[in-house]
Amino acid sequence: MRIFESGLQPERTLLAWRRTCLVLALGVAVSIRFGAITDPLMAVLIGVPTLALVGGAYAFTSIRYHRATRALMDNPTAAISGGKAVAAVTLTALLIGLAALVFVVSQSAVLAGWL
């Protein structure tokens, strides 16, 4: 029984992860750009490590693709699993969300009135 067919699933998964990483990188870049207007230091401190994390996730997708393809070529019924790429993207999305929350709260007129 042959389950793996080269050219199908691994490439689609690679492209989907790359699209996700590129969209996250764009979101971080826009956040840095608009965050730098009000607080450049905070924008750089949050944005640069997040961009590095996205770059690492992008690179890891290629590594994972090559490993999965090799494993499937050796054993077509192999189940390839791993959560590192999912964890990296989740962490990046969480950092973007936290950065947005800090930005919104720090710019809030209501909060400024309380302080």
NUVEXVO-82913 format. One record per residue (C-alpha): residue number from 0; chain; x, y, z. Coordinates in Angstrom, 2 decimals. Each point is the difference from the previous one (the first is absolute). Layout:
N
DOBA num chaine    east   north      up
DOBA NUM      A       X       Y       Z
...
//
This chain:
115
DOBA num chaine    east   north      up
DOBA   0      A    0.00    0.00    0.00
DOBA   1      A    1.53    3.32   -1.08
DOBA   2      A   -1.39    3.06    1.76
DOBA   3      A    2.64    2.62   -0.79
DOBA   4      A    0.03    1.55   -3.46
DOBA   5      A    2.79    2.46   -0.57
DOBA   6      A   -1.08    3.45   -1.07
DOBA   7      A   -3.22    0.17    1.94
DOBA   8      A   -0.35    0.50    3.74
DOBA   9      A    3.50    1.05    1.14
DOBA  10      A    0.24    2.82   -2.56
DOBA  11      A   -3.47    1.35    0.81
DOBA  12      A    0.84   -0.05    3.69
DOBA  13      A    3.30    1.78   -0.63
DOBA  14      A   -1.70    2.70   -2.03
DOBA  15      A   -2.74    0.46    2.60
DOBA  16      A    2.55    0.43    2.80
DOBA  17      A    2.03    2.42   -2.09
DOBA  18      A   -3.10    2.10   -0.72
DOBA  19      A   -0.81    0.02    3.70
DOBA  20      A    3.52    1.11    0.92
DOBA  21      A    0.02    2.72   -2.65
DOBA  22      A   -3.34    1.38    1.20
DOBA  23      A    1.26   -0.03    3.60
DOBA  24      A    3.19    1.80   -1.08
DOBA  25      A   -2.08    2.61   -1.79
DOBA  26      A   -2.16    0.47    3.08
DOBA  27      A    3.07    0.43    2.20
DOBA  28      A    1.58    2.46   -2.45
DOBA  29      A   -3.17    2.10   -0.08
DOBA  30      A   -0.19   -0.15    3.79
DOBA  31      A    3.59    1.19    0.27
DOBA  32      A   -0.67    2.80   -2.47
DOBA  33      A   -3.08    1.33    1.78
DOBA  34      A    1.31   -0.77    3.46
DOBA  35      A    3.14    2.01   -0.71
DOBA  36      A   -2.12    3.11   -0.43
DOBA  37      A   -0.91    0.05    3.68
DOBA  38      A    2.70   -2.07    1.72
DOBA  39      A    2.97   -0.95   -2.20
DOBA  40      A    1.85   -1.86    2.74
DOBA  41      A   -2.95   -2.24    0.84
DOBA  42      A   -0.64   -0.64   -3.70
DOBA  43      A    3.58   -1.15   -0.51
DOBA  44      A    0.18   -2.02    3.23
DOBA  45      A   -3.13   -1.94   -0.88
DOBA  46      A    0.21    0.02   -3.79
DOBA  47      A    3.56   -1.12   -0.68
DOBA  48      A   -0.13   -3.20    2.10
DOBA  49      A   -3.39   -0.79   -1.47
DOBA  50      A    1.33    0.46   -3.53
DOBA  51      A    2.88   -2.31    0.89
DOBA  52      A   -2.47   -2.59    1.26
DOBA  53      A   -1.98    0.24   -3.24
DOBA  54      A    3.22   -0.35   -2.01
DOBA  55      A    0.90   -3.08    2.01
DOBA  56      A   -3.43   -1.50   -0.60
DOBA  57      A    0.35    0.70   -3.73
DOBA  58      A    3.38   -1.73   -0.11
DOBA  59      A   -1.26   -2.88    2.11
DOBA  60      A   -2.80   -0.67   -2.50
DOBA  61      A    2.56   -0.79   -2.70
DOBA  62      A    1.97   -2.26    2.33
DOBA  63      A   -3.18   -1.78    1.06
DOBA  64      A   -1.10   -0.40   -3.62
DOBA  65      A    3.27   -1.65   -1.01
DOBA  66      A   -0.04   -2.30    3.02
DOBA  67      A   -3.60   -1.02   -0.57
DOBA  68      A    0.55   -0.63   -3.71
DOBA  69      A    3.07   -2.13    0.71
DOBA  70      A   -1.85   -1.98    2.67
DOBA  71      A   -2.96   -0.58   -2.29
DOBA  72      A    2.26   -1.07   -2.87
DOBA  73      A    1.61   -2.58    2.28
DOBA  74      A   -3.28   -1.19    1.50
DOBA  75      A   -3.13    1.09   -1.93
DOBA  76      A   -2.32   -0.90    2.89
DOBA  77      A    1.96    2.00    2.61
DOBA  78      A   -1.89    2.47    2.14
DOBA  79      A    1.93    3.24    0.26
DOBA  80      A   -0.90    2.15    2.97
DOBA  81      A    1.54    2.80    1.95
DOBA  82      A   -1.20    3.09    1.72
DOBA  83      A    2.96    2.36   -0.18
DOBA  84      A   -1.26    1.96   -2.99
DOBA  85      A   -3.48    0.29    1.49
DOBA  86      A    1.50    1.14    3.31
DOBA  87      A    2.19    2.61   -1.71
DOBA  88      A   -2.90    1.48   -1.96
DOBA  89      A   -2.24   -0.06    3.07
DOBA  90      A    2.65    1.75    2.07
DOBA  91      A    0.48    2.62   -2.71
DOBA  92      A   -3.74    0.65   -0.23
DOBA  93      A   -0.14    0.28    3.79
DOBA  94      A    2.87    2.51    0.03
DOBA  95      A   -1.71    2.06   -2.70
DOBA  96      A   -3.22   -0.02    2.00
DOBA  97      A    1.77    0.99    3.21
DOBA  98      A    1.85    2.79   -1.79
DOBA  99      A   -3.29    1.28   -1.42
DOBA 100      A   -1.60   -0.14    3.45
DOBA 101      A    2.91    1.94    1.54
DOBA 102      A   -0.22    2.57   -2.78
DOBA 103      A   -3.76    0.47    0.31
DOBA 104      A    0.06    0.20    3.79
DOBA 105      A    2.95    2.40    0.04
DOBA 106      A   -1.76    2.31   -2.47
DOBA 107      A   -3.39   -0.19    1.69
DOBA 108      A   -1.46    3.37    0.94
DOBA 109      A   -2.05   -1.63    2.76
DOBA 110      A    3.13   -1.47    1.58
DOBA 111      A    1.79    3.33   -0.28
DOBA 112      A   -2.89    1.68    1.83
DOBA 113      A    0.31   -2.44    2.90
DOBA 114      A    3.71    0.57    0.37
//
